[in-house]
């Protein structure tokens, strides 16, 4: 069964946008800094430089 990651809204409460954890933002930024994509002819190679 699928896991739901949001809570159902209740009544007329104002909904606030979801804020990511700083840990998640740091992880994604570090991953994107370490990712290297090399294009060769019609192929694409991805490498993590860690």
mmCIF file of the N, C-alpha and C atoms, coordinates in Angstrom:
data_MODEL
# 
_entry.id   MODEL 
# 
loop_
_atom_site.group_PDB 
_atom_site.id 
_atom_site.type_symbol 
_atom_site.label_atom_id 
_atom_site.label_alt_id 
_atom_site.label_comp_id 
_atom_site.label_asym_id 
_atom_site.label_entity_id 
_atom_site.label_seq_id 
_atom_site.pdbx_PDB_ins_code 
_atom_site.Cartn_x 
_atom_site.Cartn_y 
_atom_site.Cartn_z 
_atom_site.occupancy 
_atom_site.B_iso_or_equiv 
_atom_site.pdbx_formal_charge 
_atom_site.auth_seq_id 
_atom_site.auth_comp_id 
_atom_site.auth_asym_id 
_atom_site.auth_atom_id 
_atom_site.pdbx_PDB_model_num 
ATOM 1   N N  . UNK A 1 1  ? 0.844   -1.180 0.000   1.00 0.00 ? 1  UNK A N  1 
ATOM 2   C CA . UNK A 1 1  ? 0.000   0.000  0.000   1.00 0.00 ? 1  UNK A CA 1 
ATOM 3   C C  . UNK A 1 1  ? 0.891   1.245  0.000   1.00 0.00 ? 1  UNK A C  1 
ATOM 4   N N  . UNK A 1 2  ? 0.503   2.258  -0.730  1.00 0.00 ? 2  UNK A N  1 
ATOM 5   C CA . UNK A 1 2  ? 1.293   3.485  -0.831  1.00 0.00 ? 2  UNK A CA 1 
ATOM 6   C C  . UNK A 1 2  ? 1.285   4.246  0.480   1.00 0.00 ? 2  UNK A C  1 
ATOM 7   N N  . UNK A 1 3  ? 2.413   4.857  0.785   1.00 0.00 ? 3  UNK A N  1 
ATOM 8   C CA . UNK A 1 3  ? 2.536   5.632  2.009   1.00 0.00 ? 3  UNK A CA 1 
ATOM 9   C C  . UNK A 1 3  ? 2.240   7.091  1.687   1.00 0.00 ? 3  UNK A C  1 
ATOM 10  N N  . UNK A 1 4  ? 1.340   7.708  2.442   1.00 0.00 ? 4  UNK A N  1 
ATOM 11  C CA . UNK A 1 4  ? 0.994   9.103  2.225   1.00 0.00 ? 4  UNK A CA 1 
ATOM 12  C C  . UNK A 1 4  ? 1.918   9.984  3.067   1.00 0.00 ? 4  UNK A C  1 
ATOM 13  N N  . UNK A 1 5  ? 2.481   10.997 2.434   1.00 0.00 ? 5  UNK A N  1 
ATOM 14  C CA . UNK A 1 5  ? 3.439   11.856 3.112   1.00 0.00 ? 5  UNK A CA 1 
ATOM 15  C C  . UNK A 1 5  ? 2.856   13.208 3.500   1.00 0.00 ? 5  UNK A C  1 
ATOM 16  N N  . UNK A 1 6  ? 1.594   13.437 3.249   1.00 0.00 ? 6  UNK A N  1 
ATOM 17  C CA . UNK A 1 6  ? 0.977   14.697 3.645   1.00 0.00 ? 6  UNK A CA 1 
ATOM 18  C C  . UNK A 1 6  ? -0.217  14.403 4.542   1.00 0.00 ? 6  UNK A C  1 
ATOM 19  N N  . UNK A 1 7  ? -0.562  15.391 5.334   1.00 0.00 ? 7  UNK A N  1 
ATOM 20  C CA . UNK A 1 7  ? -1.692  15.242 6.231   1.00 0.00 ? 7  UNK A CA 1 
ATOM 21  C C  . UNK A 1 7  ? -2.920  15.838 5.562   1.00 0.00 ? 7  UNK A C  1 
ATOM 22  N N  . UNK A 1 8  ? -4.083  15.251 5.785   1.00 0.00 ? 8  UNK A N  1 
ATOM 23  C CA . UNK A 1 8  ? -5.296  15.809 5.186   1.00 0.00 ? 8  UNK A CA 1 
ATOM 24  C C  . UNK A 1 8  ? -5.615  17.167 5.810   1.00 0.00 ? 8  UNK A C  1 
ATOM 25  N N  . UNK A 1 9  ? -6.166  18.075 5.011   1.00 0.00 ? 9  UNK A N  1 
ATOM 26  C CA . UNK A 1 9  ? -6.519  19.387 5.535   1.00 0.00 ? 9  UNK A CA 1 
ATOM 27  C C  . UNK A 1 9  ? -7.785  19.266 6.366   1.00 0.00 ? 9  UNK A C  1 
ATOM 28  N N  . UNK A 1 10 ? -7.880  20.099 7.385   1.00 0.00 ? 10 UNK A N  1 
ATOM 29  C CA . UNK A 1 10 ? -9.049  20.041 8.259   1.00 0.00 ? 10 UNK A CA 1 
ATOM 30  C C  . UNK A 1 10 ? -9.731  21.406 8.283   1.00 0.00 ? 10 UNK A C  1 
ATOM 31  N N  . UNK A 1 11 ? -10.867 21.495 7.662   1.00 0.00 ? 11 UNK A N  1 
ATOM 32  C CA . UNK A 1 11 ? -11.671 22.707 7.717   1.00 0.00 ? 11 UNK A CA 1 
ATOM 33  C C  . UNK A 1 11 ? -11.086 23.884 6.967   1.00 0.00 ? 11 UNK A C  1 
ATOM 34  N N  . UNK A 1 12 ? -11.172 25.053 7.575   1.00 0.00 ? 12 UNK A N  1 
ATOM 35  C CA . UNK A 1 12 ? -10.755 26.290 6.926   1.00 0.00 ? 12 UNK A CA 1 
ATOM 36  C C  . UNK A 1 12 ? -9.384  26.766 7.369   1.00 0.00 ? 12 UNK A C  1 
ATOM 37  N N  . UNK A 1 13 ? -8.586  25.894 7.880   1.00 0.00 ? 13 UNK A N  1 
ATOM 38  C CA . UNK A 1 13 ? -7.244  26.291 8.311   1.00 0.00 ? 13 UNK A CA 1 
ATOM 39  C C  . UNK A 1 13 ? -6.428  26.739 7.114   1.00 0.00 ? 13 UNK A C  1 
ATOM 40  N N  . UNK A 1 14 ? -5.567  27.728 7.343   1.00 0.00 ? 14 UNK A N  1 
ATOM 41  C CA . UNK A 1 14 ? -4.657  28.151 6.285   1.00 0.00 ? 14 UNK A CA 1 
ATOM 42  C C  . UNK A 1 14 ? -3.604  27.068 6.094   1.00 0.00 ? 14 UNK A C  1 
ATOM 43  N N  . UNK A 1 15 ? -3.331  26.765 4.858   1.00 0.00 ? 15 UNK A N  1 
ATOM 44  C CA . UNK A 1 15 ? -2.300  25.775 4.597   1.00 0.00 ? 15 UNK A CA 1 
ATOM 45  C C  . UNK A 1 15 ? -0.971  26.496 4.397   1.00 0.00 ? 15 UNK A C  1 
ATOM 46  N N  . UNK A 1 16 ? 0.049   25.989 5.017   1.00 0.00 ? 16 UNK A N  1 
ATOM 47  C CA . UNK A 1 16 ? 1.380   26.566 4.860   1.00 0.00 ? 16 UNK A CA 1 
ATOM 48  C C  . UNK A 1 16 ? 2.174   25.689 3.904   1.00 0.00 ? 16 UNK A C  1 
ATOM 49  N N  . UNK A 1 17 ? 3.003   26.300 3.094   1.00 0.00 ? 17 UNK A N  1 
ATOM 50  C CA . UNK A 1 17 ? 3.809   25.487 2.171   1.00 0.00 ? 17 UNK A CA 1 
ATOM 51  C C  . UNK A 1 17 ? 4.805   24.633 2.954   1.00 0.00 ? 17 UNK A C  1 
ATOM 52  N N  . UNK A 1 18 ? 5.108   23.484 2.390   1.00 0.00 ? 18 UNK A N  1 
ATOM 53  C CA . UNK A 1 18 ? 6.046   22.591 3.047   1.00 0.00 ? 18 UNK A CA 1 
ATOM 54  C C  . UNK A 1 18 ? 7.456   23.143 2.925   1.00 0.00 ? 18 UNK A C  1 
ATOM 55  N N  . UNK A 1 19 ? 8.203   23.082 3.988   1.00 0.00 ? 19 UNK A N  1 
ATOM 56  C CA . UNK A 1 19 ? 9.581   23.550 4.013   1.00 0.00 ? 19 UNK A CA 1 
ATOM 57  C C  . UNK A 1 19 ? 10.503  22.333 4.135   1.00 0.00 ? 19 UNK A C  1 
ATOM 58  N N  . UNK A 1 20 ? 11.485  22.209 3.258   1.00 0.00 ? 20 UNK A N  1 
ATOM 59  C CA . UNK A 1 20 ? 12.421  21.079 3.374   1.00 0.00 ? 20 UNK A CA 1 
ATOM 60  C C  . UNK A 1 20 ? 13.363  21.287 4.552   1.00 0.00 ? 20 UNK A C  1 
ATOM 61  N N  . UNK A 1 21 ? 13.836  20.184 5.104   1.00 0.00 ? 21 UNK A N  1 
ATOM 62  C CA . UNK A 1 21 ? 14.820  20.270 6.182   1.00 0.00 ? 21 UNK A CA 1 
ATOM 63  C C  . UNK A 1 21 ? 16.138  20.771 5.598   1.00 0.00 ? 21 UNK A C  1 
ATOM 64  N N  . UNK A 1 22 ? 16.903  21.464 6.411   1.00 0.00 ? 22 UNK A N  1 
ATOM 65  C CA . UNK A 1 22 ? 18.203  21.962 5.961   1.00 0.00 ? 22 UNK A CA 1 
ATOM 66  C C  . UNK A 1 22 ? 19.107  20.802 5.565   1.00 0.00 ? 22 UNK A C  1 
ATOM 67  N N  . UNK A 1 23 ? 18.968  19.671 6.242   1.00 0.00 ? 23 UNK A N  1 
ATOM 68  C CA . UNK A 1 23 ? 19.755  18.474 5.938   1.00 0.00 ? 23 UNK A CA 1 
ATOM 69  C C  . UNK A 1 23 ? 19.482  18.001 4.502   1.00 0.00 ? 23 UNK A C  1 
ATOM 70  N N  . UNK A 1 24 ? 18.218  18.041 4.089   1.00 0.00 ? 24 UNK A N  1 
ATOM 71  C CA . UNK A 1 24 ? 17.849  17.628 2.739   1.00 0.00 ? 24 UNK A CA 1 
ATOM 72  C C  . UNK A 1 24 ? 18.415  18.576 1.693   1.00 0.00 ? 24 UNK A C  1 
ATOM 73  N N  . UNK A 1 25 ? 18.325  19.871 1.958   1.00 0.00 ? 25 UNK A N  1 
ATOM 74  C CA . UNK A 1 25 ? 18.855  20.871 1.033   1.00 0.00 ? 25 UNK A CA 1 
ATOM 75  C C  . UNK A 1 25 ? 20.362  20.706 0.886   1.00 0.00 ? 25 UNK A C  1 
ATOM 76  N N  . UNK A 1 26 ? 21.068  20.525 1.995   1.00 0.00 ? 26 UNK A N  1 
ATOM 77  C CA . UNK A 1 26 ? 22.521  20.344 1.953   1.00 0.00 ? 26 UNK A CA 1 
ATOM 78  C C  . UNK A 1 26 ? 22.904  19.100 1.163   1.00 0.00 ? 26 UNK A C  1 
ATOM 79  N N  . UNK A 1 27 ? 22.155  18.007 1.380   1.00 0.00 ? 27 UNK A N  1 
ATOM 80  C CA . UNK A 1 27 ? 22.441  16.763 0.665   1.00 0.00 ? 27 UNK A CA 1 
ATOM 81  C C  . UNK A 1 27 ? 22.308  16.959 -0.839  1.00 0.00 ? 27 UNK A C  1 
ATOM 82  N N  . UNK A 1 28 ? 21.217  17.595 -1.260  1.00 0.00 ? 28 UNK A N  1 
ATOM 83  C CA . UNK A 1 28 ? 20.996  17.795 -2.699  1.00 0.00 ? 28 UNK A CA 1 
ATOM 84  C C  . UNK A 1 28 ? 22.026  18.732 -3.310  1.00 0.00 ? 28 UNK A C  1 
ATOM 85  N N  . UNK A 1 29 ? 22.404  19.768 -2.595  1.00 0.00 ? 29 UNK A N  1 
ATOM 86  C CA . UNK A 1 29 ? 23.428  20.682 -3.104  1.00 0.00 ? 29 UNK A CA 1 
ATOM 87  C C  . UNK A 1 29 ? 24.774  19.987 -3.234  1.00 0.00 ? 29 UNK A C  1 
ATOM 88  N N  . UNK A 1 30 ? 25.147  19.210 -2.233  1.00 0.00 ? 30 UNK A N  1 
ATOM 89  C CA . UNK A 1 30 ? 26.421  18.497 -2.291  1.00 0.00 ? 30 UNK A CA 1 
ATOM 90  C C  . UNK A 1 30 ? 26.418  17.449 -3.400  1.00 0.00 ? 30 UNK A C  1 
ATOM 91  N N  . UNK A 1 31 ? 25.295  16.791 -3.598  1.00 0.00 ? 31 UNK A N  1 
ATOM 92  C CA . UNK A 1 31 ? 25.184  15.795 -4.672  1.00 0.00 ? 31 UNK A CA 1 
ATOM 93  C C  . UNK A 1 31 ? 25.349  16.464 -6.031  1.00 0.00 ? 31 UNK A C  1 
ATOM 94  N N  . UNK A 1 32 ? 24.688  17.604 -6.213  1.00 0.00 ? 32 UNK A N  1 
ATOM 95  C CA . UNK A 1 32 ? 24.772  18.276 -7.512  1.00 0.00 ? 32 UNK A CA 1 
ATOM 96  C C  . UNK A 1 32 ? 26.165  18.824 -7.772  1.00 0.00 ? 32 UNK A C  1 
ATOM 97  N N  . UNK A 1 33 ? 26.879  19.210 -6.722  1.00 0.00 ? 33 UNK A N  1 
ATOM 98  C CA . UNK A 1 33 ? 28.256  19.691 -6.889  1.00 0.00 ? 33 UNK A CA 1 
ATOM 99  C C  . UNK A 1 33 ? 29.184  18.551 -7.287  1.00 0.00 ? 33 UNK A C  1 
ATOM 100 N N  . UNK A 1 34 ? 28.906  17.348 -6.805  1.00 0.00 ? 34 UNK A N  1 
ATOM 101 C CA . UNK A 1 34 ? 29.778  16.208 -7.059  1.00 0.00 ? 34 UNK A CA 1 
ATOM 102 C C  . UNK A 1 34 ? 29.438  15.481 -8.359  1.00 0.00 ? 34 UNK A C  1 
ATOM 103 N N  . UNK A 1 35 ? 28.287  15.785 -8.945  1.00 0.00 ? 35 UNK A N  1 
ATOM 104 C CA . UNK A 1 35 ? 27.852  15.091 -10.153 1.00 0.00 ? 35 UNK A CA 1 
ATOM 105 C C  . UNK A 1 35 ? 28.519  15.691 -11.383 1.00 0.00 ? 35 UNK A C  1 
ATOM 106 N N  . UNK A 1 36 ? 29.079  14.822 -12.196 1.00 0.00 ? 36 UNK A N  1 
ATOM 107 C CA . UNK A 1 36 ? 29.702  15.239 -13.445 1.00 0.00 ? 36 UNK A CA 1 
ATOM 108 C C  . UNK A 1 36 ? 29.074  14.451 -14.579 1.00 0.00 ? 36 UNK A C  1 
ATOM 109 N N  . UNK A 1 37 ? 28.554  15.166 -15.579 1.00 0.00 ? 37 UNK A N  1 
ATOM 110 C CA . UNK A 1 37 ? 27.926  14.524 -16.727 1.00 0.00 ? 37 UNK A CA 1 
ATOM 111 C C  . UNK A 1 37 ? 28.813  14.763 -17.939 1.00 0.00 ? 37 UNK A C  1 
ATOM 112 N N  . UNK A 1 38 ? 29.206  13.671 -18.593 1.00 0.00 ? 38 UNK A N  1 
ATOM 113 C CA . UNK A 1 38 ? 30.096  13.743 -19.750 1.00 0.00 ? 38 UNK A CA 1 
ATOM 114 C C  . UNK A 1 38 ? 29.318  13.267 -20.971 1.00 0.00 ? 38 UNK A C  1 
ATOM 115 N N  . UNK A 1 39 ? 29.271  14.117 -21.989 1.00 0.00 ? 39 UNK A N  1 
ATOM 116 C CA . UNK A 1 39 ? 28.591  13.771 -23.236 1.00 0.00 ? 39 UNK A CA 1 
ATOM 117 C C  . UNK A 1 39 ? 29.642  13.314 -24.237 1.00 0.00 ? 39 UNK A C  1 
ATOM 118 N N  . UNK A 1 40 ? 29.445  12.128 -24.785 1.00 0.00 ? 40 UNK A N  1 
ATOM 119 C CA . UNK A 1 40 ? 30.351  11.584 -25.782 1.00 0.00 ? 40 UNK A CA 1 
ATOM 120 C C  . UNK A 1 40 ? 29.522  11.005 -26.906 1.00 0.00 ? 40 UNK A C  1 
ATOM 121 N N  . UNK A 1 41 ? 29.610  11.625 -28.074 1.00 0.00 ? 41 UNK A N  1 
ATOM 122 C CA . UNK A 1 41 ? 28.800  11.248 -29.242 1.00 0.00 ? 41 UNK A CA 1 
ATOM 123 C C  . UNK A 1 41 ? 27.330  11.258 -28.836 1.00 0.00 ? 41 UNK A C  1 
ATOM 124 N N  . UNK A 1 42 ? 26.620  10.166 -28.906 1.00 0.00 ? 42 UNK A N  1 
ATOM 125 C CA . UNK A 1 42 ? 25.210  10.158 -28.526 1.00 0.00 ? 42 UNK A CA 1 
ATOM 126 C C  . UNK A 1 42 ? 24.989  9.535  -27.146 1.00 0.00 ? 42 UNK A C  1 
ATOM 127 N N  . UNK A 1 43 ? 26.066  9.400  -26.370 1.00 0.00 ? 43 UNK A N  1 
ATOM 128 C CA . UNK A 1 43 ? 25.962  8.778  -25.048 1.00 0.00 ? 43 UNK A CA 1 
ATOM 129 C C  . UNK A 1 43 ? 26.183  9.816  -23.958 1.00 0.00 ? 43 UNK A C  1 
ATOM 130 N N  . UNK A 1 44 ? 25.661  9.504  -22.781 1.00 0.00 ? 44 UNK A N  1 
ATOM 131 C CA . UNK A 1 44 ? 25.802  10.372 -21.627 1.00 0.00 ? 44 UNK A CA 1 
ATOM 132 C C  . UNK A 1 44 ? 26.355  9.540  -20.473 1.00 0.00 ? 44 UNK A C  1 
ATOM 133 N N  . UNK A 1 45 ? 27.441  9.992  -19.865 1.00 0.00 ? 45 UNK A N  1 
ATOM 134 C CA . UNK A 1 45 ? 28.033  9.295  -18.721 1.00 0.00 ? 45 UNK A CA 1 
ATOM 135 C C  . UNK A 1 45 ? 27.899  10.187 -17.495 1.00 0.00 ? 45 UNK A C  1 
ATOM 136 N N  . UNK A 1 46 ? 27.424  9.609  -16.405 1.00 0.00 ? 46 UNK A N  1 
ATOM 137 C CA . UNK A 1 46 ? 27.300  10.340 -15.158 1.00 0.00 ? 46 UNK A CA 1 
ATOM 138 C C  . UNK A 1 46 ? 28.277  9.760  -14.155 1.00 0.00 ? 46 UNK A C  1 
ATOM 139 N N  . UNK A 1 47 ? 29.012  10.642 -13.483 1.00 0.00 ? 47 UNK A N  1 
ATOM 140 C CA . UNK A 1 47 ? 29.987  10.173 -12.500 1.00 0.00 ? 47 UNK A CA 1 
ATOM 141 C C  . UNK A 1 47 ? 29.884  11.039 -11.249 1.00 0.00 ? 47 UNK A C  1 
ATOM 142 N N  . UNK A 1 48 ? 29.951  10.383 -10.105 1.00 0.00 ? 48 UNK A N  1 
ATOM 143 C CA . UNK A 1 48 ? 30.015  11.118 -8.840  1.00 0.00 ? 48 UNK A CA 1 
ATOM 144 C C  . UNK A 1 48 ? 31.474  11.258 -8.457  1.00 0.00 ? 48 UNK A C  1 
ATOM 145 N N  . UNK A 1 49 ? 31.897  12.471 -8.279  1.00 0.00 ? 49 UNK A N  1 
ATOM 146 C CA . UNK A 1 49 ? 33.293  12.740 -7.975  1.00 0.00 ? 49 UNK A CA 1 
ATOM 147 C C  . UNK A 1 49 ? 33.438  12.944 -6.470  1.00 0.00 ? 49 UNK A C  1 
ATOM 148 N N  . UNK A 1 50 ? 33.534  11.855 -5.751  1.00 0.00 ? 50 UNK A N  1 
ATOM 149 C CA . UNK A 1 50 ? 33.706  11.905 -4.292  1.00 0.00 ? 50 UNK A CA 1 
ATOM 150 C C  . UNK A 1 50 ? 34.858  11.025 -3.911  1.00 0.00 ? 50 UNK A C  1 
# 
